[in-house]
Amino acid sequence: MKLAAVVFAFFKKYKISYYQNHDEVLFPCLLCGSRVTMMIYNTSWDCSGCGASGNLQSLHELVQHSDENTICLQRKKIYHPKHERNQINYRLRLMMTRAKDKRNAKELESIYKKLNILLAYLMPEDGGTG
Ligand SMILES: [Zn+2]
């Protein structure tokens, strides 16, 4: 099994919120909840919030030896920009179809288009519109 697959299997198994960004995996620190970046190629990670660091092995040991209070922190969600963009687009489209006033509908459509041009500029690697 490729290392990346092992990393994703770990986060799924322990229901830890994560987000892949190229060769990195972002997840909430199991000790303090801050955003942690793990390098997929060697699984090294360190937390800027509490200073904890390690690799997948040490993360696994942390989960296995954690108490209920630590488990709670695992349920903290990592901010996932692609999901957020999809939700914003979904809500905007919903507002566009519900708009009774034609001027409001046109204005919303204009905002929707401008927002997605901006997001494509800021996040080109995430591709098209949600
Ligand atoms: Zn931390």
Boltz pocket constraint, residues with backbone or C-beta under 6 A from the ligand:
constraints:
  - pocket:
      binder: B
      contacts: [[A, 29], [A, 30], [A, 31], [A, 32], [A, 33], [A, 34], [A, 47], [A, 48], [A, 49], [A, 50], [A, 51], [A, 52]]
      max_distance: 6.0
